[in-house]
């Protein structure tokens, strides 16, 4: 089974380095699976730095992003480009527990042996009920094929709410399982003593807009995956 593990990064070379290292450690527990890492860089100098650090690992590919980082487009482009049985989406400020990937894959196969489903990974340092269960997850290939051209993440958003809308859809068709045993640490200022950095502040500027879009889409009963209706450009 082929698993792609991917995340975007900006201004966080140290965090991204640690994230890759924990993915590598977790990959060692997936004895029967092939795990490949994809990192998408907005800063090309950072891509070169990480590429130098991990250049001897053929399982790692560093992509350089040209233009604005729009989260759903980034993920949807990877879902189209890459070849996989399962696809794990993360962020640059997480650390996987050693058995996270193995437990997540076991959970997906147990519940969706045809790969038509997804598994949410647990942020163990997040207070119960505060996190979106699909914030980080593993998608089965057949589940991604439910969406036109594997466009799993609703393209109306910039940064936020794509995970929540995906979770709502996946649960509505009984294709979602939250895996309590597949754990990670998210170094988010809301959950740890990690100070807010420039990337955090930059991303947060899109929150009001995305929340407004989420609210309007729910009011109109738009749900990406169930239907593919759009509000149109907002801001």
C-alpha positions in Angstrom: 0.0 0.0 0.0 1.3 3.4 -0.9 0.8 6.3 1.5 1.6 9.9 0.7 2.1 12.2 3.7 2.1 15.9 2.8 2.2 19.3 4.3 2.8 23.0 3.3 5.3 25.2 5.1 6.4 28.8 5.3 8.8 30.5 7.7 9.2 27.4 9.9 12.3 25.6 8.8 12.9 24.2 12.3 9.3 23.0 12.8 9.2 21.6 9.3 12.4 19.7 9.9 11.0 18.2 13.1 7.8 17.3 11.3 9.6 15.4 8.6 11.7 13.6 11.2 8.6 12.4 13.0 7.0 11.3 9.8 10.2 9.3 9.0 10.0 7.7 12.4 6.3 6.9 12.0 7.0 5.5 8.6 9.3 2.8 10.1 6.2 1.4 11.9 4.4 0.8 8.6 6.3 -2.3 7.7 4.0 -3.4 4.9 3.5 0.0 3.4 5.5 2.4 1.3 5.4 5.9 2.8 6.4 9.0 0.8 6.7 12.6 2.0 5.8 15.7 0.1 6.5 19.2 1.4 5.2 22.3 -0.4 7.3 25.5 0.1 6.2 29.1 -0.5 9.7 30.2 0.2 12.1 28.7 -2.3 15.2 29.3 -0.1 13.6 27.2 2.6 12.9 24.5 0.1 16.6 24.5 -0.8 17.6 24.3 2.9 15.3 21.4 3.7 16.2 19.7 0.4 19.9 19.8 1.5 19.0 18.3 4.9 17.0 15.4 3.5 18.3 15.2 0.0 19.6 11.6 0.5 16.1 10.3 1.3 14.5 9.4 -2.1 11.0 9.2 -0.5 11.0 13.0 0.0 10.1 15.5 -2.6 10.1 19.2 -2.0 7.7 21.2 -4.2 8.1 24.9 -4.7 4.9 26.9 -4.8 4.6 29.7 -7.3 1.9 32.2 -6.5 -0.4 32.6 -3.6 -0.9 29.7 -1.1 -4.6 28.8 -1.3 -5.1 25.8 0.9 -7.8 23.9 -1.0 -6.0 24.4 -4.3 -2.7 23.2 -2.9 -4.3 20.0 -1.5 -6.5 19.3 -4.5 -3.5 19.7 -6.9 -1.5 17.2 -4.9 -4.5 14.8 -4.8 -4.5 14.9 -8.6 -0.8 14.8 -9.2 0.3 12.1 -6.8 -0.3 8.3 -7.1 -1.4 6.7 -3.8 -3.7 4.3 -2.1 -4.0 6.7 0.9 -3.2 10.3 1.3 -2.3 11.9 4.7 -2.6 15.7 5.0 -0.8 17.5 7.9 0.7 21.0 8.8 4.3 22.0 9.4 3.8 22.6 13.2 2.9 19.0 14.2 4.8 16.0 15.5 3.5 12.5 14.9 3.6 9.9 17.6 5.7 7.0 16.4 2.6 4.7 15.8 0.3 7.4 14.4 0.5 6.4 10.8 0.3 2.7 11.4 -2.7 3.1 13.7 -4.4 5.5 11.3 -3.9 3.2 8.3 -5.1 0.1 10.3 -8.2 2.1 11.3 -8.9 3.0 7.7 -8.5 -0.5 6.4 -10.6 -2.0 9.2 -13.5 0.4 8.5 -13.0 1.0 4.8 -11.2 -2.0 3.2 -12.2 -0.6 -0.2 -10.4 2.7 0.6 -13.7 4.6 0.3 -13.4 6.5 3.5 -11.3 8.8 5.7 -9.8 8.8 9.2 -9.3 11.8 11.4 -6.1 11.9 13.5 -6.2 13.0 17.1 -4.4 16.0 18.5 -3.6 14.7 21.9 -2.6 18.1 23.4 -5.9 19.7 22.3 -8.7 19.9 24.9 -11.7 17.6 24.0 -14.2 19.2 21.7 -12.0 22.2 20.7 -10.5 20.7 17.5 -12.1 19.8 14.2 -11.8 16.0 14.0 -10.8 16.2 10.3 -8.1 18.9 10.9 -5.5 16.2 10.1 -6.4 13.0 8.4 -5.9 10.1 6.0 -8.0 9.8 2.9 -8.6 6.6 1.0 -8.2 6.7 -2.8 -11.8 5.7 -3.5 -13.1 8.3 -1.2 -11.2 11.0 -3.1 -12.8 9.7 -6.3 -16.2 10.7 -5.0 -15.2 14.2 -5.9 -14.9 15.5 -9.4 -11.3 15.3 -10.4 -10.4 14.5 -6.8 -11.2 18.0 -5.7 -11.8 16.9 -2.1 -11.4 20.4 -0.5 -14.0 23.1 -1.2 -12.3 25.7 -3.4 -14.3 28.7 -2.0 -12.1 29.0 1.1 -8.6 30.4 1.4 -7.2 28.8 4.6 -9.9 27.8 7.0 -13.0 25.6 7.2 -12.1 23.2 4.4 -11.5 20.5 7.0 -14.8 21.1 8.8 -16.9 21.0 5.6 -15.1 17.9 4.6 -15.8 16.3 7.9 -19.5 17.2 7.7 -19.8 15.6 4.3 -17.8 12.4 5.2 -19.9 11.9 8.3 -23.1 12.5 6.3 -22.3 9.5 4.1 -20.8 7.3 6.9 -17.3 7.6 5.5 -15.6 9.1 8.5 -13.9 7.5 11.6 -12.0 9.5 14.2 -9.1 7.4 15.4 -8.4 8.0 19.0 -5.2 5.9 18.8 -3.6 7.7 15.9 -2.1 10.6 17.9 0.0 13.7 17.2 1.1 16.9 18.9 0.0 20.2 17.3 2.3 23.0 18.3 -0.5 25.6 18.0 -0.4 28.7 20.2 -4.0 27.9 21.4 -2.9 24.5 22.7 0.8 24.9 23.8 3.2 27.6 25.0 4.4 28.0 21.4 4.6 31.7 20.6 2.7 33.1 17.7 4.9 33.5 14.7 4.6 35.5 11.5 3.1 32.6 9.6 0.4 32.2 12.3 -0.5 35.9 12.1 -0.4 35.9 8.3 -2.8 32.9 8.0 -5.2 34.3 10.6 -6.1 37.3 8.5 -8.2 35.0 6.3 -10.3 33.6 9.2 -13.2 36.1 9.2 -13.7 35.7 5.4 -13.6 31.9 5.5 -16.0 31.8 8.5 -18.4 34.0 6.7 -18.3 31.7 3.6 -18.8 28.7 5.8 -21.8 30.3 7.5 -23.4 31.3 4.1 -22.8 27.9 2.6 -24.5 26.2 5.6 -27.4 28.6 5.3 -27.9 27.7 1.6 -27.4 24.0 2.4 -24.3 23.8 0.2 -22.1 20.9 1.1 -19.0 20.1 -1.0 -19.2 16.5 -2.0 -23.0 16.2 -1.6 -23.3 18.9 -4.2 -20.8 21.2 -5.7 -22.6 24.5 -5.5 -20.6 27.7 -5.0 -21.5 31.1 -3.5 -19.1 32.8 -5.9 -16.2 35.1 -5.1 -16.4 36.8 -1.7 -13.5 39.2 -0.9 
